[in-house]
Amino acid sequence: MFLNGQAMEGGPFHHHLRGAPLVARTRTASGYRFFSIRDTCPGLLPDPGVDTAMAGEVYDVPDEVLRDHLLPSEPPELEFGIIRLEDGSSSFSMVLRRGELEKGIHKEITAFGGWRPYLKSLGREN
């Protein structure tokens, strides 16, 4: 599972992983935009019209941890999806729910390249 927000190592929701092992620190393939949802979490949006990639971490999350702990902690603006990583492989990830972009309420933060650089720009670590 590719994580790119508050459940990454050191984040306030990392405990929802219940000890699932880190597989890799990596990036998405090119073709993703990034949005801040109330400055509480990010939303990844596939967009083949852009050449940007976002930083994150891949974890080997057991199905029961995903079902019982990680997914229930996600905000309603996100949905379960499949993304492409920089090495060409695919991974589960949370993505911005269809219809959310059209609401016009989420700030685009693609230029930061990841959640941590964006938080740092706000003077925050988490």
PALUMLO-225606 format. One record per residue (C-alpha): x, y, z; residue in three letters; residue number from 1. Coordinates in steps of 0.05 Angstrom, whole numbers, always signed. Layout:
N
+--------+--------+--------+--------+-----+
|      u |      v |      w | residu | num |
+--------+--------+--------+--------+-----+
|      X |      Y |      Z |    Ala | NUM |
...
+--------+--------+--------+--------+-----+
END
This chain:
126
+--------+--------+--------+--------+-----+
|      u |      v |      w | residu | num |
+--------+--------+--------+--------+-----+
|     +0 |     +0 |     +0 |    Met |   1 |
|    +29 |    +68 |    -21 |    Phe |   2 |
|    +21 |   +120 |    +34 |    Leu |   3 |
|    +34 |   +193 |    +23 |    Asn |   4 |
|     +5 |   +229 |    +84 |    Gly |   5 |
|     -5 |   +225 |   +158 |    Gln |   6 |
|     +3 |   +149 |   +162 |    Ala |   7 |
|    +75 |   +152 |   +137 |    Met |   8 |
|   +131 |   +137 |   +185 |    Glu |   9 |
|   +131 |   +188 |   +241 |    Gly |  10 |
|    +61 |   +213 |   +224 |    Gly |  11 |
|     +4 |   +216 |   +274 |    Pro |  12 |
|    -35 |   +160 |   +240 |    Phe |  13 |
|    +24 |   +113 |   +230 |    His |  14 |
|     -2 |    +70 |   +288 |    His |  15 |
|    -61 |    +49 |   +244 |    His |  16 |
|    -11 |     +5 |   +206 |    Leu |  17 |
|     -5 |    -40 |   +267 |    Arg |  18 |
|    +68 |    -55 |   +253 |    Gly |  19 |
|    +62 |    -69 |   +178 |    Ala |  20 |
|   +133 |    -68 |   +150 |    Pro |  21 |
|   +159 |    -12 |   +106 |    Leu |  22 |
|   +177 |    -40 |    +37 |    Val |  23 |
|   +205 |    +23 |     +4 |    Ala |  24 |
|   +208 |    +98 |     +4 |    Arg |  25 |
|   +191 |   +116 |    -67 |    Thr |  26 |
|   +150 |   +161 |   -113 |    Arg |  27 |
|    +91 |   +153 |   -158 |    Thr |  28 |
|   +103 |   +148 |   -232 |    Ala |  29 |
|    +94 |   +214 |   -269 |    Ser |  30 |
|    +22 |   +235 |   -279 |    Gly |  31 |
|     -4 |   +254 |   -210 |    Tyr |  32 |
|    -28 |   +318 |   -177 |    Arg |  33 |
|    -33 |   +329 |   -102 |    Phe |  34 |
|    -84 |   +367 |    -60 |    Phe |  35 |
|    -90 |   +388 |    +12 |    Ser |  36 |
|   -154 |   +367 |    +46 |    Ile |  37 |
|   -164 |   +420 |   +102 |    Arg |  38 |
|    -89 |   +416 |   +115 |    Asp |  39 |
|   -103 |   +350 |   +152 |    Thr |  40 |
|    -85 |   +301 |    +97 |    Cys |  41 |
|    -67 |   +298 |    +23 |    Pro |  42 |
|   -107 |   +274 |    -36 |    Gly |  43 |
|    -71 |   +242 |    -95 |    Leu |  44 |
|   -103 |   +252 |   -163 |    Leu |  45 |
|    -83 |   +214 |   -226 |    Pro |  46 |
|    -75 |   +262 |   -284 |    Asp |  47 |
|    -41 |   +237 |   -348 |    Pro |  48 |
|    -34 |   +310 |   -370 |    Gly |  49 |
|    +20 |   +326 |   -319 |    Val |  50 |
|    +91 |   +300 |   -310 |    Asp |  51 |
|    +95 |   +306 |   -235 |    Thr |  52 |
|   +107 |   +249 |   -185 |    Ala |  53 |
|    +93 |   +248 |   -110 |    Met |  54 |
|   +136 |   +221 |    -54 |    Ala |  55 |
|   +111 |   +167 |     -7 |    Gly |  56 |
|   +123 |   +100 |    +26 |    Glu |  57 |
|   +101 |    +30 |     +8 |    Val |  58 |
|    +81 |    -17 |    +64 |    Tyr |  59 |
|    +62 |    -91 |    +64 |    Asp |  60 |
|     -5 |    -82 |    +99 |    Val |  61 |
|    -44 |   -145 |   +117 |    Pro |  62 |
|   -116 |   -146 |    +92 |    Asp |  63 |
|   -145 |   -146 |   +162 |    Glu |  64 |
|   -103 |    -85 |   +182 |    Val |  65 |
|   -126 |    -49 |   +119 |    Leu |  66 |
|   -198 |    -68 |   +131 |    Arg |  67 |
|   -202 |    -57 |   +206 |    Asp |  68 |
|   -154 |     +0 |   +220 |    His |  69 |
|   -126 |    +38 |   +160 |    Leu |  70 |
|   -187 |    +47 |   +115 |    Leu |  71 |
|   -235 |    +66 |   +171 |    Pro |  72 |
|   -188 |   +122 |   +191 |    Ser |  73 |
|   -188 |   +154 |   +121 |    Glu |  74 |
|   -229 |   +217 |   +108 |    Pro |  75 |
|   -291 |   +214 |    +64 |    Pro |  76 |
|   -256 |   +256 |    +10 |    Glu |  77 |
|   -211 |   +197 |     -6 |    Leu |  78 |
|   -225 |   +129 |    -37 |    Glu |  79 |
|   -187 |    +64 |    -46 |    Phe |  80 |
|   -151 |    +61 |   -113 |    Gly |  81 |
|    -92 |    +33 |   -152 |    Ile |  82 |
|    -34 |    +77 |   -174 |    Ile |  83 |
|    +30 |    +67 |   -213 |    Arg |  84 |
|    +98 |    +75 |   -179 |    Leu |  85 |
|   +162 |   +102 |   -209 |    Glu |  86 |
|   +189 |    +32 |   -221 |    Asp |  87 |
|   +128 |    +16 |   -264 |    Gly |  88 |
|    +94 |    -29 |   -212 |    Ser |  89 |
|    +24 |    -18 |   -186 |    Ser |  90 |
|     +2 |     -6 |   -114 |    Ser |  91 |
|    -60 |     +5 |    -74 |    Phe |  92 |
|    -67 |    +76 |    -49 |    Ser |  93 |
|   -118 |   +126 |    -26 |    Met |  94 |
|   -136 |   +175 |    -81 |    Val |  95 |
|   -180 |   +237 |    -84 |    Leu |  96 |
|   -252 |   +213 |    -90 |    Arg |  97 |
|   -286 |   +226 |   -157 |    Arg |  98 |
|   -323 |   +292 |   -155 |    Gly |  99 |
|   -280 |   +323 |   -101 |    Glu | 100 |
|   -238 |   +365 |   -149 |    Leu | 101 |
|   -300 |   +396 |   -178 |    Glu | 102 |
|   -320 |   +423 |   -109 |    Lys | 103 |
|   -262 |   +473 |   -115 |    Gly | 104 |
|   -246 |   +470 |    -41 |    Ile | 105 |
|   -181 |   +431 |    -40 |    His | 106 |
|   -116 |   +470 |    -47 |    Lys | 107 |
|    -69 |   +443 |   -100 |    Glu | 108 |
|     +0 |   +427 |    -70 |    Ile | 109 |
|    +30 |   +388 |   -128 |    Thr | 110 |
|    +90 |   +436 |   -132 |    Ala | 111 |
|   +114 |   +412 |    -64 |    Phe | 112 |
|   +125 |   +341 |    -89 |    Gly | 113 |
|    +99 |   +310 |    -25 |    Gly | 114 |
|    +62 |   +319 |    +40 |    Trp | 115 |
|   +122 |   +331 |    +85 |    Arg | 116 |
|   +150 |   +389 |    +44 |    Pro | 117 |
|    +80 |   +420 |    +43 |    Tyr | 118 |
|    +74 |   +414 |   +119 |    Leu | 119 |
|   +143 |   +444 |   +127 |    Lys | 120 |
|   +119 |   +505 |    +87 |    Ser | 121 |
|    +65 |   +513 |   +140 |    Leu | 122 |
|   +116 |   +508 |   +196 |    Gly | 123 |
|    +90 |   +439 |   +216 |    Arg | 124 |
|   +120 |   +369 |   +220 |    Glu | 125 |
|    +53 |   +332 |   +224 |    Asn | 126 |
+--------+--------+--------+--------+-----+
END
